[in-house]
Amino acid sequence: MTYDHIMVRFGELSTKGKNKKDFIRVLARNIKSALSEFDGLEFDVKFDHIYVKLNGQDYAPIVETLKDVSGIHSLSLVLKTSEDIENLKKVCLELIKQEDGKTFKVHAKRSNKAYPLISDQINRVIAGEILKNTSLKVDVHNPDILLSIEIRQEGAYVFTKTFKASGGYPLGVGGKIMHMLSGGIDSPVAAYLLMKRGISIECIHFASPPYTNIGVIDKLKDLLSKLNKYQAKIRLNIVPFTKLQEEIYRVSDESYAITLMRRMMFRLASKLAQRRNIVAISSGESVGQVASQTLESMSVINDVTNMPVLRPLITSDKVDIIDTARKIDTYEISIRPYEDCCTIFAPKNPKTKPSLEKCLFYESKFDYESMIEEALDNIEVMYISKEEELF
């Protein structure tokens, strides 16, 4: 006996009110897009579940794909059958005989209130059939096999296998953000967490040729290819940053260089976001991790923009960030020895409590506004998508 459907549960999405149907619609669209390479699947979208009819397809790669779709709380392999109790006894017995274990529990849920048996009666009838025909014992607290039955209007769904998924909200329901992507460990993890909350990302990277190696761009493309598991197509904006960095070092004290560079980056990200009709920017910053990420530094840097700045990792421990990077398979790419512009131009003794007045004084010494506009007008754009992996 084989499973013929996958039941998709919403989790956190289930707490939504009147706009729940809009979230479900977006999730259904994302599921269909994620599974587009699998032929013959059918989709049944309900208010509390989405069902994927397998039509003979191997469930394993489909389950693995769905685990990475944000907005899905869990998945179950299910067998859809008639809700007739005699049929259920036969199906459940046959299904549980395929499982490994010594103990079991039956958990029935009667969504169809017109069904003649209540949940507890279903549990007792099915458990009795299993006890009579197998050597399995009942364990209601910690069973080896949990046999679940859902009685619905359209029939019964029986399952023993459930998989945890990513949770969160469907990608796109939270809008789009301009994400600052450095190529280090943190920013791809921050991007993943944003996507998990339903926010689509567009990326901005600050390149400083000839000081930075061309390998950094390949590194970024590889990182975004990993993130394509969660967002199928990502726009990458590569901003020429060399002239601004050189001017910063020409006019300022070296200890202020990082603060001034970050202020320019936030200006560039905000202006590009406005051009792209994006309402917020984000980064991989975490409090206290480096000199530019003290509260005092972030306050001075934030002064250049009125846009919301999201920092998903703001209180995260570095070890936890690395663990997540390994989980999403970006860690080994991030540690490739290609330095970005912040690393190349890092001062020996950066200010951890910079003065806003001094920043404004240094910035008054050069026409950064025209240089920002020039940089924005010379952005290189590329799109990283799943399809590229085919070539």
Backbone hydrogen bonds in HBPLUS format (Angstrom, degrees):
<---DONOR---> <-ACCEPTOR-->    atom                        ^
c    i                          cat <-CA-CA->   ^        H-A-AA   ^      H-
h    n   atom  resd res      DA  || num        DHA   H-A  angle D-A-AA Bond
n    s   type  num  typ     dist DA aas  dist angle  dist       angle   num
A0004-ASP N   A0078-VAL O   3.07 MM  74  6.39 138.0  2.26 141.1 149.9     1
A0054-LEU N   A0004-ASP O   2.93 MM  50  5.43 164.4  1.96 139.8 144.6     2
A0005-HIS N   A0078-VAL O   3.04 MM  73  5.19 154.1  2.11 160.1 156.2     3
A0078-VAL N   A0005-HIS O   2.90 MM  73  5.19 170.3  1.91 140.6 143.5     4
A0006-ILE N   A0052-VAL O   2.86 MM  46  5.04 141.1  2.01 134.4 147.0     5
A0052-VAL N   A0006-ILE O   2.91 MM  46  5.04 160.9  1.94 144.6 151.0     6
A0007-MET N   A0076-SER O   2.77 MM  69  5.08 164.2  1.80 154.3 157.6     7
A0076-SER N   A0007-MET O   2.97 MM  69  5.08 149.0  2.07 138.9 147.9     8
A0008-VAL N   A0050-ILE O   2.77 MM  42  5.01 159.5  1.81 158.7 164.1     9
A0050-ILE N   A0008-VAL O   3.16 MM  42  5.01 151.8  2.24 132.4 140.1    10
A0009-ARG N   A0074-SER O   2.95 MM  65  5.34 169.6  1.96 165.6 162.5    11
A0073-HIS N   A0009-ARG O   2.90 MM  64  5.58 157.3  1.95 137.4 142.7    12
A0014-SER N   A0011-GLY O   2.84 MM   3  5.56 153.5  1.91 120.9 128.7    13
A0015-THR N   A0012-GLU O   3.04 MM   3  5.75 166.6  2.06 120.2 124.4    14
A0016-LYS N   A0013-LEU O   3.15 MM   3  5.71 167.1  2.16 116.9 120.9    15
A0020-LYS N   A0017-GLY O   3.07 MM   3  5.49 161.6  2.10 119.2 120.9    16
A0022-ASP N   A0019-ASN O   3.04 MM   3  5.35 130.3  2.29 104.5 117.3    17
A0023-PHE N   A0019-ASN O   3.27 MM   4  6.69 153.4  2.35 150.4 157.5    18
A0024-ILE N   A0020-LYS O   2.91 MM   4  6.22 160.2  1.95 156.3 162.1    19
A0025-ARG N   A0021-LYS O   2.95 MM   4  6.09 151.1  2.04 138.1 146.0    20
A0026-VAL N   A0022-ASP O   3.09 MM   4  6.35 158.2  2.14 145.4 150.2    21
A0027-LEU N   A0023-PHE O   2.89 MM   4  6.15 160.3  1.93 150.4 156.5    22
A0028-ALA N   A0024-ILE O   2.82 MM   4  6.00 161.5  1.85 152.5 157.1    23
A0029-ARG N   A0025-ARG O   3.05 MM   4  6.28 155.0  2.11 143.4 150.1    24
A0030-ASN N   A0026-VAL O   2.92 MM   4  6.20 157.5  1.97 150.2 156.4    25
A0031-ILE N   A0027-LEU O   2.85 MM   4  6.09 153.0  1.92 152.1 159.7    26
A0032-LYS N   A0028-ALA O   3.02 MM   4  6.23 164.8  2.04 149.0 152.7    27
A0033-SER N   A0029-ARG O   2.99 MM   4  6.22 153.3  2.06 145.5 153.2    28
A0034-ALA N   A0030-ASN O   2.88 MM   4  6.05 160.9  1.91 147.1 152.3    29
A0035-LEU N   A0031-ILE O   3.01 MM   4  6.18 144.1  2.14 147.4 156.6    30
A0036-SER N   A0033-SER O   3.24 MM   3  5.11 164.7  2.27 108.4 108.9    31
A0038-PHE N   A0035-LEU O   3.03 MM   3  5.62 162.3  2.06 119.4 125.2    32
A0042-GLU N   A0053-LYS O   3.18 MM  11  4.93 157.3  2.23 133.8 139.9    33
A0053-LYS N   A0042-GLU O   2.74 MM  11  4.93 160.0  1.78 145.2 150.6    34
A0044-ASP N   A0051-TYR O   2.87 MM   7  5.01 159.6  1.91 149.1 154.0    35
A0051-TYR N   A0044-ASP O   2.85 MM   7  5.01 169.3  1.86 145.7 149.1    36
A0046-LYS N   A0049-HIS O   2.81 MM   3  5.16 149.9  1.90 159.4 168.8    37
A0057-GLN N   A0054-LEU O   3.08 MM   3  5.21 167.4  2.10 112.8 116.6    38
A0063-VAL N   A0059-TYR O   2.87 MM   4  6.05 160.5  1.91 165.8 171.5    39
A0064-GLU N   A0060-ALA O   3.09 MM   4  6.35 164.5  2.11 153.3 157.3    40
A0065-THR N   A0061-PRO O   3.05 MM   4  6.18 150.4  2.14 137.8 145.2    41
A0066-LEU N   A0062-ILE O   2.97 MM   4  6.20 162.5  2.00 150.8 155.4    42
A0067-LYS N   A0063-VAL O   2.98 MM   4  6.19 143.5  2.12 150.8 160.2    43
A0068-ASP N   A0065-THR O   3.22 MM   3  5.82 152.0  2.30 112.8 119.7    44
A0069-VAL N   A0066-LEU O   3.05 MM   3  5.21 168.9  2.06 112.9 116.1    45
A0166-SER N   A0067-LYS O   3.14 MM  99  5.94 129.2  2.42 140.6 150.8    46
A0072-ILE N   A0069-VAL O   3.34 MM   3  6.22 154.8  2.41 142.1 144.1    47
A0071-GLY N   A0167-GLY O   2.69 MM  96  4.95 171.8  1.70 132.8 132.9    48
A0167-GLY N   A0072-ILE O   2.69 MM  95  4.95 150.5  1.77 151.7 142.9    49
A0165-ALA N   A0073-HIS O   2.96 MM  92  5.10 163.9  1.99 133.0 127.7    50
A0075-LEU N   A0163-PHE O   2.81 MM  88  5.08 153.3  1.88 146.5 155.2    51
A0163-PHE N   A0075-LEU O   2.66 MM  88  5.08 158.0  1.71 151.0 158.8    52
A0077-LEU N   A0161-LYS O   3.06 MM  84  5.66 148.9  2.16 148.4 158.1    53
A0079-LEU N   A0158-VAL O   2.83 MM  79  5.19 154.2  1.90 146.0 154.8    54
A0158-VAL N   A0079-LEU O   2.99 MM  79  5.19 162.0  2.02 138.9 144.1    55
A0081-THR N   A0156-ALA O   2.86 MM  75  5.32 162.3  1.89 154.6 159.9    56
A0156-ALA N   A0081-THR O   2.88 MM  75  5.32 174.3  1.89 160.3 159.5    57
A0087-ASN N   A0084-ASP O   3.06 MM   3  5.32 115.5  2.49 103.6 118.9    58
A0088-LEU N   A0084-ASP O   2.86 MM   4  6.14 157.2  1.91 154.4 162.2    59
A0089-LYS N   A0085-ILE O   2.94 MM   4  6.14 155.5  2.00 146.5 151.9    60
A0090-LYS N   A0086-GLU O   3.26 MM   4  6.51 160.3  2.31 143.8 148.0    61
A0091-VAL N   A0087-ASN O   2.89 MM   4  6.13 169.2  1.90 159.8 162.7    62
A0092-CYS N   A0088-LEU O   2.85 MM   4  5.82 170.9  1.86 154.4 157.6    63
A0093-LEU N   A0089-LYS O   3.11 MM   4  6.09 156.0  2.17 139.9 146.6    64
A0094-GLU N   A0090-LYS O   3.07 MM   4  6.24 163.9  2.09 148.2 152.6    65
A0095-LEU N   A0091-VAL O   2.87 MM   4  6.04 157.0  1.92 150.9 158.0    66
A0096-ILE N   A0092-CYS O   2.94 MM   4  6.02 165.4  1.96 149.6 153.0    67
A0097-LYS N   A0093-LEU O   3.18 MM   4  6.27 143.4  2.32 142.1 150.9    68
A0098-GLN N   A0095-LEU O   3.11 MM   3  5.52 151.1  2.20 107.0 115.5    69
A0099-GLU N   A0096-ILE O   3.13 MM   3  5.30 158.1  2.18 105.6 112.4    70
A0137-LYS N   A0102-LYS O   3.00 MM  35  6.40 160.6  2.03 148.1 153.1    71
A0145-ILE N   A0103-THR O   3.09 MM  42  6.34 140.1  2.26 134.6 146.5    72
A0104-PHE N   A0137-LYS O   2.83 MM  33  6.28 142.1  1.97 152.9 163.2    73
A0139-ASP N   A0104-PHE O   2.97 MM  35  5.70 159.5  2.01 146.4 148.8    74
A0105-LYS N   A0145-ILE O   2.99 MM  40  6.50 136.4  2.19 159.7 169.9    75
A0147-LEU N   A0105-LYS O   2.86 MM  42  6.07 163.1  1.88 173.9 175.9    76
A0107-HIS N   A0147-LEU O   2.83 MM  40  6.17 161.7  1.86 158.3 160.4    77
A0149-ILE N   A0107-HIS O   2.96 MM  42  6.25 155.8  2.01 144.2 144.7    78
A0109-LYS N   A0149-ILE O   2.77 MM  40  6.14 146.1  1.88 157.7 169.3    79
A0151-ILE N   A0109-LYS O   2.84 MM  42  6.21 166.8  1.86 164.8 169.2    80
A0111-SER N   A0151-ILE O   2.88 MM  40  5.68 128.0  2.16 144.5 158.3    81
A0112-ASN N   A0151-ILE O   3.01 MM  39  5.92 145.4  2.13 138.8 142.4    82
A0115-TYR N   A0112-ASN O   3.08 MM   3  5.80 167.7  2.09 122.0 125.7    83
A0121-GLN N   A0118-ILE O   3.11 MM   3  5.40 119.7  2.49 104.2 118.7    84
A0122-ILE N   A0118-ILE O   3.06 MM   4  6.40 156.7  2.12 156.1 163.3    85
A0123-ASN N   A0119-SER O   2.95 MM   4  6.25 162.3  1.99 154.2 159.0    86
A0124-ARG N   A0120-ASP O   3.07 MM   4  6.32 159.3  2.12 146.5 151.0    87
A0125-VAL N   A0121-GLN O   2.98 MM   4  6.19 164.3  2.00 153.3 157.2    88
A0126-ILE N   A0122-ILE O   3.00 MM   4  6.12 176.2  2.00 160.4 161.6    89
A0127-ALA N   A0123-ASN O   2.91 MM   4  5.91 162.2  1.94 148.2 154.2    90
A0128-GLY N   A0124-ARG O   2.91 MM   4  5.90 154.8  1.97 141.2 148.4    91
A0129-GLU N   A0125-VAL O   3.15 MM   4  6.40 152.3  2.23 143.5 150.2    92
A0130-ILE N   A0126-ILE O   3.09 MM   4  6.40 155.5  2.15 150.5 156.9    93
A0131-LEU N   A0127-ALA O   2.89 MM   4  6.11 162.9  1.92 154.6 159.4    94
A0132-LYS N   A0128-GLY O   3.06 MM   4  6.17 152.0  2.14 144.6 151.4    95
A0133-ASN N   A0129-GLU O   3.29 MM   4  6.36 138.2  2.48 136.7 146.3    96
A0133-ASN N   A0130-ILE O   3.22 MM   3  5.29 130.8  2.48  96.8 109.4    97
A0134-THR N   A0130-ILE O   2.96 MM   4  5.78 119.5  2.34 153.2 161.6    98
A0148-SER N   A0159-PHE O   2.85 MM  11  5.32 173.2  1.86 171.5 169.1    99
A0159-PHE N   A0148-SER O   2.96 MM  11  5.32 158.4  2.01 147.7 151.9   100
A0150-GLU N   A0157-TYR O   2.86 MM   7  5.13 158.4  1.91 147.8 155.1   101
A0157-TYR N   A0150-GLU O   2.90 MM   7  5.13 156.7  1.95 143.7 151.5   102
A0152-ARG N   A0155-GLY O   2.83 MM   3  5.31 162.9  1.86 159.6 163.2   103
A0155-GLY N   A0152-ARG O   3.21 MM   3  5.31 160.0  2.25 105.8 111.9   104
A0169-TYR N   A0196-LYS O   3.08 MM  27  6.35 144.3  2.21 142.9 153.5   105
A0173-VAL N   A0170-PRO O   3.21 MM   3  6.06 170.9  2.22 142.3 145.1   106
A0172-GLY N   A0198-GLY O   2.75 MM  26  5.24 139.8  1.91 113.4 122.2   107
A0175-GLY N   A0172-GLY O   3.28 MM   3  5.34 167.2  2.30 108.4 109.8   108
A0174-GLY N   A0198-GLY O   2.86 MM  24  4.94 160.4  1.90 130.8 127.0   109
A0200-SER N   A0175-GLY O   2.86 MM  25  6.17 156.1  1.92 165.8 160.7   110
A0177-ILE N   A0200-SER O   2.91 MM  23  6.34 146.9  2.02 152.9 161.8   111
A0202-GLU N   A0177-ILE O   2.91 MM  25  6.15 143.1  2.05 167.1 176.5   112
A0178-MET N   A0280-ALA O   3.05 MM 102  6.39 169.5  2.07 147.2 150.0   113
A0282-SER N   A0178-MET O   2.93 MM 104  6.20 144.1  2.06 149.8 147.1   114
A0179-HIS N   A0202-GLU O   2.66 MM  23  5.90 163.6  1.69 163.5 167.2   115
A0204-ILE N   A0179-HIS O   2.84 MM  25  6.07 151.0  1.92 155.1 155.7   116
A0180-MET N   A0282-SER O   2.92 MM 102  6.11 166.9  1.93 147.0 150.3   117
A0181-LEU N   A0204-ILE O   2.95 MM  23  5.91 159.5  1.99 148.9 155.7   118
A0189-VAL N   A0186-ASP O   3.04 MM   3  5.33 118.3  2.44 105.6 121.0   119
A0190-ALA N   A0186-ASP O   2.94 MM   4  6.24 158.4  1.98 158.4 165.5   120
A0191-ALA N   A0187-SER O   2.97 MM   4  6.17 153.5  2.04 144.5 151.5   121
A0192-TYR N   A0188-PRO O   2.99 MM   4  6.25 154.6  2.05 144.1 150.3   122
A0193-LEU N   A0189-VAL O   3.04 MM   4  6.36 158.1  2.09 151.3 156.4   123
A0194-LEU N   A0190-ALA O   3.01 MM   4  6.27 151.8  2.09 147.7 155.4   124
A0195-MET N   A0191-ALA O   2.98 MM   4  6.25 161.8  2.01 152.5 157.0   125
A0196-LYS N   A0192-TYR O   2.93 MM   4  6.14 149.2  2.03 145.8 154.9   126
A0197-ARG N   A0194-LEU O   3.03 MM   3  5.21 136.7  2.23  99.7 111.8   127
A0199-ILE N   A0194-LEU O   3.09 MM   5  5.43 158.5  2.14 144.7 140.2   128
A0198-GLY N   A0195-MET O   2.92 MM   3  5.08 155.8  1.98 111.8 113.7   129
A0203-CYS N   A0235-ARG O   2.87 MM  32  6.15 167.7  1.88 172.6 168.7   130
A0237-ASN N   A0203-CYS O   2.81 MM  34  5.99 160.6  1.84 141.7 148.3   131
A0205-HIS N   A0237-ASN O   2.82 MM  32  6.16 158.8  1.86 165.9 166.4   132
A0239-VAL N   A0205-HIS O   2.75 MM  34  6.00 169.8  1.76 176.7 175.1   133
A0207-ALA N   A0239-VAL O   2.88 MM  32  5.92 161.0  1.92 156.8 163.2   134
A0241-PHE N   A0207-ALA O   2.74 MM  34  5.49 163.6  1.77 172.4 166.6   135
A0211-TYR N   A0208-SER O   2.83 MM   3  5.68 117.5  2.22 135.1 142.5   136
A0212-THR N   A0208-SER O   3.00 MM   4  5.48 147.6  2.11 119.5 127.7   137
A0216-VAL N   A0213-ASN O   3.03 MM   3  5.82 168.4  2.04 121.8 125.1   138
A0217-ILE N   A0214-ILE O   3.10 MM   3  5.75 135.3  2.30 114.6 123.3   139
A0219-LYS N   A0215-GLY O   2.94 MM   4  6.14 150.1  2.04 143.6 152.6   140
A0220-LEU N   A0216-VAL O   2.91 MM   4  6.24 152.0  1.99 147.7 154.6   141
A0221-LYS N   A0217-ILE O   2.97 MM   4  6.25 160.9  2.01 151.1 155.9   142
A0222-ASP N   A0218-ASP O   2.96 MM   4  6.20 153.8  2.03 145.8 152.8   143
A0223-LEU N   A0219-LYS O   2.92 MM   4  6.19 152.4  2.00 147.3 155.4   144
A0224-LEU N   A0220-LEU O   2.90 MM   4  6.15 164.7  1.92 154.9 158.5   145
A0225-SER N   A0221-LYS O   2.92 MM   4  6.09 140.4  2.08 138.1 149.3   146
A0226-LYS N   A0222-ASP O   3.21 MM   4  6.53 143.4  2.35 139.3 147.2   147
A0226-LYS N   A0223-LEU O   3.08 MM   3  5.27 125.9  2.39  98.1 111.4   148
A0227-LEU N   A0223-LEU O   3.12 MM   4  6.53 148.3  2.22 141.3 150.6   149
A0228-ASN N   A0224-LEU O   2.87 MM   4  6.11 117.6  2.26 137.3 153.4   150
A0229-LYS N   A0226-LYS O   3.32 MM   3  6.07 168.2  2.34 113.6 117.1   151
A0230-TYR N   A0227-LEU O   2.92 MM   3  5.56 154.2  1.99 116.3 123.3   152
A0231-GLN N   A0227-LEU O   3.05 MM   4  6.35 147.0  2.16 142.9 153.0   153
A0386-LYS N   A0232-ALA O   3.12 MM 154  5.63 141.4  2.28 151.3 159.4   154
A0234-ILE N   A0384-ILE O   2.86 MM 150  5.28 162.2  1.89 150.1 156.1   155
A0384-ILE N   A0234-ILE O   2.90 MM 150  5.28 168.3  1.92 155.5 155.9   156
A0236-LEU N   A0382-MET O   2.79 MM 146  5.33 169.0  1.80 174.3 175.0   157
A0382-MET N   A0236-LEU O   3.02 MM 146  5.33 157.3  2.08 149.8 156.8   158
A0238-ILE N   A0380-GLU O   2.80 MM 142  5.06 177.5  1.80 158.4 159.1   159
A0380-GLU N   A0238-ILE O   3.00 MM 142  5.06 165.6  2.02 145.3 146.2   160
A0245-GLN N   A0241-PHE O   3.11 MM   4  6.35 162.4  2.14 156.6 162.0   161
A0246-GLU N   A0242-THR O   2.91 MM   4  6.16 164.4  1.94 159.9 164.3   162
A0247-GLU N   A0243-LYS O   3.00 MM   4  6.19 157.4  2.05 148.0 153.9   163
A0248-ILE N   A0244-LEU O   2.95 MM   4  6.16 156.5  2.00 148.7 155.3   164
A0249-TYR N   A0245-GLN O   3.10 MM   4  6.40 160.6  2.14 152.7 156.4   165
A0250-ARG N   A0246-GLU O   3.02 MM   4  6.21 133.9  2.24 136.1 149.2   166
A0250-ARG N   A0247-GLU O   3.05 MM   3  4.86 124.4  2.37  90.6 105.9   167
A0251-VAL N   A0247-GLU O   2.99 MM   4  6.20 153.7  2.06 156.7 160.8   168
A0252-SER N   A0248-ILE O   3.08 MM   4  5.84 143.0  2.22 148.0 155.4   169
A0256-TYR N   A0253-ASP O   2.94 MM   3  5.65 158.0  1.99 122.6 129.1   170
A0257-ALA N   A0254-GLU O   3.05 MM   3  5.14 164.2  2.07 109.9 115.0   171
A0351-LYS N   A0255-SER O   2.92 MM  96  5.38 157.5  1.98 147.4 140.2   172
A0260-LEU N   A0256-TYR O   2.98 MM   4  6.16 166.2  2.00 160.8 164.7   173
A0261-MET N   A0257-ALA O   2.81 MM   4  6.02 156.4  1.86 151.7 159.1   174
A0262-ARG N   A0258-ILE O   2.88 MM   4  6.07 161.8  1.92 151.9 156.3   175
A0263-ARG N   A0259-THR O   2.98 MM   4  6.22 149.9  2.07 143.6 152.2   176
A0264-MET N   A0260-LEU O   3.00 MM   4  6.29 152.4  2.08 145.4 152.4   177
A0265-MET N   A0261-MET O   2.86 MM   4  6.17 154.9  1.93 149.2 156.9   178
A0266-PHE N   A0262-ARG O   2.93 MM   4  6.12 159.1  1.97 149.0 153.7   179
A0267-ARG N   A0263-ARG O   3.03 MM   4  6.24 148.7  2.13 139.6 148.3   180
A0268-LEU N   A0264-MET O   2.87 MM   4  6.13 164.2  1.90 152.6 156.6   181
A0269-ALA N   A0265-MET O   2.81 MM   4  6.02 166.6  1.82 153.6 157.5   182
A0270-SER N   A0266-PHE O   2.95 MM   4  5.95 157.5  2.00 140.2 146.5   183
A0271-LYS N   A0267-ARG O   2.94 MM   4  6.12 164.9  1.96 153.0 157.1   184
A0272-LEU N   A0268-LEU O   2.90 MM   4  6.04 162.4  1.93 152.5 157.8   185
A0273-ALA N   A0269-ALA O   2.89 MM   4  5.97 154.8  1.95 141.5 149.3   186
A0274-GLN N   A0270-SER O   2.98 MM   4  6.25 154.4  2.05 145.9 152.3   187
A0275-ARG N   A0271-LYS O   3.03 MM   4  6.32 158.0  2.08 145.8 151.6   188
A0276-ARG N   A0272-LEU O   2.95 MM   4  6.17 140.8  2.10 145.2 156.4   189
A0276-ARG N   A0273-ALA O   3.10 MM   3  5.00 123.8  2.43  92.1 106.7   190
A0278-ILE N   A0273-ALA O   2.76 MM   5  4.74 174.6  1.77 146.9 146.2   191
A0277-ASN N   A0274-GLN O   3.15 MM   3  5.01 166.0  2.17 105.2 107.9   192
A0281-ILE N   A0308-PRO O   3.05 MM  27  6.44 166.3  2.07 166.5 168.8   193
A0310-LEU N   A0281-ILE O   2.84 MM  29  6.31 160.9  1.88 153.5 155.4   194
A0283-SER N   A0310-LEU O   3.10 MM  27  6.67 145.8  2.23 162.0 171.0   195
A0289-GLN N   A0286-SER O   3.16 MM   3  5.79 168.0  2.17 142.8 141.6   196
A0287-VAL N   A0314-ILE O   2.90 MM  27  5.44 163.3  1.93 136.2 138.8   197
A0288-GLY N   A0293-GLN O   2.77 MM   5  5.19 165.9  1.79 125.0 127.1   198
A0293-GLN N   A0290-VAL O   2.92 MM   3  5.38 160.5  1.96 119.5 124.5   199
A0298-MET N   A0294-THR O   2.89 MM   4  6.13 169.0  1.90 160.1 162.9   200
A0299-SER N   A0295-LEU O   2.96 MM   4  6.06 148.2  2.07 142.1 150.6   201
A0300-VAL N   A0296-GLU O   3.18 MM   4  6.45 159.1  2.22 145.9 150.4   202
A0301-ILE N   A0297-SER O   2.88 MM   4  6.11 159.9  1.92 154.0 160.4   203
A0302-ASN N   A0298-MET O   2.81 MM   4  5.81 160.4  1.85 144.4 150.1   204
A0303-ASP N   A0300-VAL O   3.33 MM   3  5.29 142.5  2.48  94.1 104.4   205
A0304-VAL N   A0301-ILE O   3.42 MM   3  6.36 176.9  2.42 124.0 124.4   206
A0305-THR N   A0302-ASN O   3.14 MM   3  5.87 174.6  2.14 127.2 128.9   207
A0314-ILE N   A0311-ARG O   3.10 MM   3  5.39 162.4  2.14 126.4 125.5   208
A0316-SER N   A0313-LEU O   2.87 MM   3  5.00 165.3  1.90 117.7 122.7   209
A0320-ASP N   A0317-ASP O   3.03 MM   3  5.26 117.6  2.43 101.3 116.2   210
A0321-ILE N   A0317-ASP O   2.99 MM   4  6.37 152.0  2.07 151.6 160.3   211
A0322-ILE N   A0318-LYS O   2.93 MM   4  6.20 160.1  1.97 152.7 157.2   212
A0323-ASP N   A0319-VAL O   2.95 MM   4  6.20 153.8  2.02 144.5 152.0   213
A0324-THR N   A0320-ASP O   3.02 MM   4  6.31 154.6  2.09 145.7 151.7   214
A0325-ALA N   A0321-ILE O   2.89 MM   4  6.17 155.5  1.96 148.1 155.7   215
A0326-ARG N   A0322-ILE O   2.91 MM   4  6.20 151.9  1.99 150.1 156.9   216
A0327-LYS N   A0323-ASP O   3.00 MM   4  6.24 151.7  2.08 140.6 149.0   217
A0328-ILE N   A0324-THR O   2.95 MM   4  6.28 154.7  2.02 155.5 160.4   218
A0330-THR N   A0325-ALA O   2.89 MM   5  5.20 155.3  1.95 154.2 155.5   219
A0331-TYR N   A0325-ALA O   3.32 MM   6  4.85 148.4  2.43 111.5 108.4   220
A0329-ASP N   A0326-ARG O   3.14 MM   3  4.83 152.6  2.22  95.7 103.8   221
A0334-SER N   A0330-THR O   2.92 MM   4  6.10 162.5  1.95 159.3 165.0   222
A0335-ILE N   A0331-TYR O   3.14 MM   4  6.42 142.9  2.28 154.1 163.1   223
A0336-ARG N   A0333-ILE O   3.13 MM   3  5.55 165.6  2.15 115.1 118.3   224
A0338-TYR N   A0336-ARG O   2.78 MM   2  5.75 142.0  1.92 103.3  94.9   225
A0344-ILE N   A0340-ASP O   3.04 MM   4  6.26 168.1  2.05 161.2 164.6   226
A0345-PHE N   A0341-CYS O   3.13 MM   4  6.09 161.5  2.17 142.4 147.0   227
A0346-ALA N   A0343-THR O   3.35 MM   3  5.11 167.9  2.36 102.1 104.3   228
A0359-CYS N   A0355-SER O   3.14 MM   4  6.45 155.8  2.20 146.4 153.2   229
A0360-LEU N   A0356-LEU O   2.96 MM   4  6.24 163.6  1.98 156.2 159.9   230
A0361-PHE N   A0357-GLU O   2.94 MM   4  6.15 148.5  2.04 141.6 151.0   231
A0362-TYR N   A0358-LYS O   2.93 MM   4  6.21 165.8  1.95 155.6 157.5   232
A0363-GLU N   A0359-CYS O   2.93 MM   4  6.11 161.2  1.96 151.7 157.6   233
A0364-SER N   A0360-LEU O   3.02 MM   4  6.11 132.9  2.25 137.7 148.6   234
A0364-SER N   A0361-PHE O   3.23 MM   3  5.25 133.6  2.45  95.1 107.4   235
A0365-LYS N   A0362-TYR O   3.12 MM   3  5.56 160.1  2.16 110.5 116.8   236
A0366-PHE N   A0363-GLU O   3.43 MM   3  6.03 175.3  2.43 114.8 116.0   237
A0368-TYR N   A0366-PHE O   2.96 MM   2  5.72 129.9  2.22 107.5  92.6   238
A0372-ILE N   A0368-TYR O   2.80 MM   4  6.02 148.3  1.89 151.3 159.5   239
A0373-GLU N   A0369-GLU O   3.07 MM   4  6.38 160.2  2.11 147.6 152.4   240
A0374-GLU N   A0370-SER O   2.94 MM   4  6.14 154.7  2.01 142.1 149.4   241
A0375-ALA N   A0371-MET O   2.91 MM   4  6.10 157.1  1.96 143.4 149.6   242
A0376-LEU N   A0372-ILE O   2.91 MM   4  6.17 159.1  1.95 151.7 157.4   243
A0377-ASP N   A0373-GLU O   2.97 MM   4  6.15 144.0  2.10 143.0 152.6   244
A0378-ASN N   A0375-ALA O   3.11 MM   3  5.23 152.0  2.19 101.6 110.3   245
A0388-GLU N   A0385-SER O   3.14 MM   3  5.71 144.5  2.27 111.3 119.6   246
A0389-GLU N   A0386-LYS O   2.98 MM   3  5.73 151.4  2.06 120.6 127.8   247
A0390-LEU N   A0387-GLU O   3.00 MM   3  5.63 160.2  2.04 116.7 123.0   248
A0391-PHE N   A0388-GLU O   3.17 MM   3  5.68 162.1  2.21 114.1 119.2   249
